[in-house]
Amino acid sequence: MNTKKRIVIALGGNALGNTLSEQMAAVKITAQSIVDLIEEGHQVVISHGNGPQVGMINNAMTDYSLNNPGQPMMPLSVCVAMSQAYIGYDLQNALREELKNRNKDIPVVTMITQVRVEETDPAFDHPTKPIGQFLTQEQAEEMEKKYGYPTKEDAGRGYRRVVASPKPVEIVEIGAIRALVDAGQVVIAGGGGGIPVALQGNHLKGKSAVIDKDFASCVLAQELDADFLIILTAVEKVAINFGKPEEKWLSNINVEEAKKYMEEGHFAPGSMLPKVQAAVDFASSKEGRRALITLLEKAKDGIAGKTGTIITK
């Protein structure tokens, strides 16, 4: 039996921190757990979120534009690309250092990744994802008038820009990613859900959107024909009746059981629900594929079946 796996790991925000200094510290710990898997002989591809980072970049660009009349607003797709590069820079440096510490000379590379979405995706008609800084009503009205950006009042704290969150359809750079993985390199790809682009003839046009990184990681894992999709989160296992007296932690479940729990409303939208949905999509896409939801430091034990929530077809 071949125990070596091709694994896509979707890192959550807790693996990256919220500020530059937190990120630099967090990725050193993250790298240790990832290199543990590489030492086991697994092929590892890493994707990650970018919520705090792209928000920081978007805030800086918005401030600059609002305070410098005539300066165009930086497109969100460009902000996502910036976040991919600087998170990737920290991650690949930390991974390279940890590999060198263990006498392993394996190249690590960050792929600036575009992810195709459909312009007809209904999410574009109903943007709901808040991004960037809080604005006064006057600033929000100026942004809507000047740039056409929709804004919404956010829980009494002010107004924020809202964007669509369309479903990923295709990883544009999948050929290059696959070639690097086949060559034995460690690849960081699909950061922040990928740069959202729509196909217009032969042109890929950036879209003002945020793609859910778990859904994008699922597509990446499918297109790489991975054996495992590992979605990392802040708990060791997924629970039903979370926080209630009848709370139950799940170890091994099949796709039908997971769908039943989703229909019963056990998982919070914007939190655990997209992780379970992505895990179900991957596990159901081909016989033998498994999805694991767990803590970063438990990933190695999870692959061995010792912990975490494993979803199978």
Residue pairs with C-beta under 8 A, 6 or more apart in sequence:
3 40
3 41
4 40
4 41
4 42
4 43
5 42
5 43
5 226
5 227
5 228
5 303
6 42
6 43
6 45
6 181
6 224
6 225
6 226
6 227
6 228
7 37
7 42
7 43
7 44
7 45
7 226
7 227
7 228
7 229
7 230
7 303
8 45
8 46
8 47
8 217
8 220
8 221
8 224
8 226
8 228
8 229
8 230
9 34
9 37
9 44
9 45
9 46
9 47
9 230
9 232
9 299
10 47
10 48
10 49
10 213
10 214
10 217
10 229
10 230
10 231
10 232
10 278
11 30
11 46
11 47
11 48
11 49
11 232
11 296
12 49
12 231
12 232
12 233
12 234
12 296
13 49
13 51
13 52
14 26
14 232
14 233
14 234
14 296
15 26
15 27
15 30
15 48
15 232
15 296
16 22
16 23
16 26
16 27
16 30
16 48
16 49
16 52
16 53
16 87
17 23
17 24
17 25
17 26
17 52
18 52
19 52
23 53
23 87
23 90
24 90
27 90
27 91
27 93
27 94
28 94
28 97
28 98
29 296
30 91
30 94
30 296
31 91
31 94
31 95
31 97
31 98
32 98
33 296
33 297
33 299
33 300
34 44
34 46
34 95
34 98
34 186
35 95
35 98
35 99
35 102
35 104
36 299
36 300
37 44
37 299
37 300
37 303
38 44
38 99
38 104
38 106
38 186
39 102
39 104
40 300
40 303
42 303
43 181
43 184
44 186
45 177
45 181
45 186
45 187
45 188
45 189
45 220
45 221
45 224
45 226
46 91
46 186
46 187
46 188
46 189
47 188
47 189
47 190
47 191
47 213
47 216
47 217
47 220
48 87
48 91
48 188
48 191
48 192
48 213
49 192
49 193
49 213
50 80
50 83
50 84
50 87
50 191
50 192
50 193
50 213
51 192
53 83
53 86
53 87
53 192
54 76
54 79
54 80
54 82
54 83
54 131
54 192
54 210
55 131
55 132
55 133
57 74
57 79
57 82
57 83
58 74
58 76
58 79
58 131
58 132
58 133
58 161
59 132
59 133
61 73
61 74
61 79
62 73
62 132
62 133
62 143
62 161
63 133
64 71
65 71
65 72
65 73
65 74
66 139
66 142
66 143
73 146
73 147
73 149
75 206
75 208
76 131
76 163
76 206
76 207
76 208
76 209
76 210
77 195
77 196
77 197
77 206
77 207
77 208
77 209
78 206
80 191
80 192
80 193
80 194
80 195
80 196
80 210
81 112
81 195
83 191
83 192
84 110
84 112
84 113
84 191
84 192
84 195
85 110
85 112
87 191
87 192
88 110
88 112
88 188
88 191
89 110
91 110
91 188
92 108
92 109
92 110
92 186
92 188
95 108
95 186
96 108
99 105
99 106
99 108
99 186
106 184
106 185
106 186
107 185
107 186
108 185
108 186
108 187
108 188
109 180
109 185
109 186
109 187
109 188
110 187
110 188
110 189
110 191
111 173
111 176
111 177
111 180
111 187
111 188
111 189
112 173
112 195
113 171
113 172
113 173
113 177
113 189
113 190
113 191
113 194
113 195
114 171
114 172
114 173
114 194
114 195
114 197
114 204
115 168
115 169
115 170
115 171
115 172
115 190
115 193
115 194
115 195
115 196
115 197
115 211
115 216
115 219
116 168
116 169
116 170
116 171
116 172
116 197
116 198
116 199
116 204
117 166
117 167
117 168
117 169
117 196
117 197
117 198
117 207
117 209
117 211
118 166
118 167
118 169
118 198
119 198
119 207
121 164
121 166
121 167
123 164
123 165
123 166
123 167
123 209
124 164
124 166
124 207
124 209
126 164
127 150
127 162
127 163
127 164
128 162
128 164
128 165
129 162
129 163
129 164
129 165
129 209
129 210
130 152
130 154
130 160
130 161
130 162
131 160
131 161
131 162
131 163
131 210
132 160
132 161
133 160
134 154
134 157
134 158
134 159
134 160
135 143
135 151
135 158
135 159
135 160
135 161
136 158
136 159
137 159
139 159
140 151
140 159
143 149
143 151
143 161
144 150
144 151
149 161
149 208
150 161
150 162
151 159
151 160
151 161
151 162
152 159
152 160
152 162
153 159
154 160
163 208
163 209
163 210
164 207
164 208
164 209
164 210
165 209
165 210
165 211
165 212
166 196
166 207
166 209
166 211
167 211
167 215
168 193
168 194
168 211
168 212
168 215
168 216
168 219
169 219
170 219
170 223
171 177
171 189
171 190
171 194
171 216
171 219
171 220
171 223
172 197
172 204
173 189
174 220
174 223
174 224
177 187
177 189
177 220
177 224
178 223
178 224
180 187
181 187
181 224
189 220
190 213
190 216
190 217
190 220
191 213
192 210
192 211
192 213
193 210
193 211
193 212
193 213
193 215
193 216
194 211
194 216
195 206
196 206
196 207
196 209
196 210
196 211
197 204
197 205
197 206
197 207
198 204
198 205
198 207
199 205
212 274
212 278
214 231
214 274
214 275
214 277
214 278
215 274
215 277
215 278
215 281
217 229
217 231
217 278
218 229
218 278
218 279
218 281
218 282
221 228
221 229
221 282
221 289
222 282
222 285
222 286
225 286
226 289
227 288
227 289
227 290
228 289
228 290
228 291
228 292
228 303
229 278
229 279
229 282
229 283
229 289
229 290
229 291
229 292
230 291
230 292
230 293
230 294
230 299
230 302
230 303
231 275
231 278
231 279
231 291
231 292
231 293
232 293
232 294
232 295
232 296
232 299
233 272
233 275
233 293
233 294
233 295
234 295
235 294
235 295
236 249
236 294
236 295
236 298
236 307
236 308
237 249
237 250
237 251
237 293
237 294
237 307
237 308
237 309
238 249
238 250
238 267
238 272
238 275
238 276
238 293
238 309
239 247
239 248
239 249
239 250
239 266
240 247
240 248
240 250
240 261
240 264
240 266
241 247
241 248
241 266
242 266
242 268
242 272
249 309
250 261
250 309
251 307
251 308
251 309
251 310
252 305
252 309
252 310
252 312
253 261
253 309
253 310
253 311
253 312
254 311
254 312
254 313
255 280
255 283
255 284
255 311
255 312
255 313
258 276
258 279
258 280
258 311
259 280
261 267
261 276
262 273
262 276
262 277
262 280
267 273
267 275
267 276
275 293
276 293
276 311
278 291
279 291
279 292
279 293
279 311
280 291
280 311
282 289
282 291
283 289
283 290
283 291
283 311
283 312
283 313
284 313
286 313
287 313
288 313
289 312
289 313
290 310
290 311
290 312
291 310
291 311
291 312
292 299
292 302
292 303
292 308
292 309
292 310
292 311
293 308
293 309
293 311
294 302
294 307
294 308
294 309
295 308
298 307
298 308
299 308
301 307
301 308
302 308
302 310
